[in-house]
């Protein structure tokens, strides 16, 4: 609605591939993992919280393209 104020809180999640390496090599399909450790902002969430709370996880991918002319 016009003038509605939406609360905003942003937290960065540490993610990696299926191993312990923090680099991800994109081959289809790819699994991206976030380990739920004590430092994770999701650590204290319960199943009920996931159902009733209003939040979203936004995924941003950034990379470089390298063109080789032969």
Helices and strands as residue ranges (DSSP letters): H 47-52
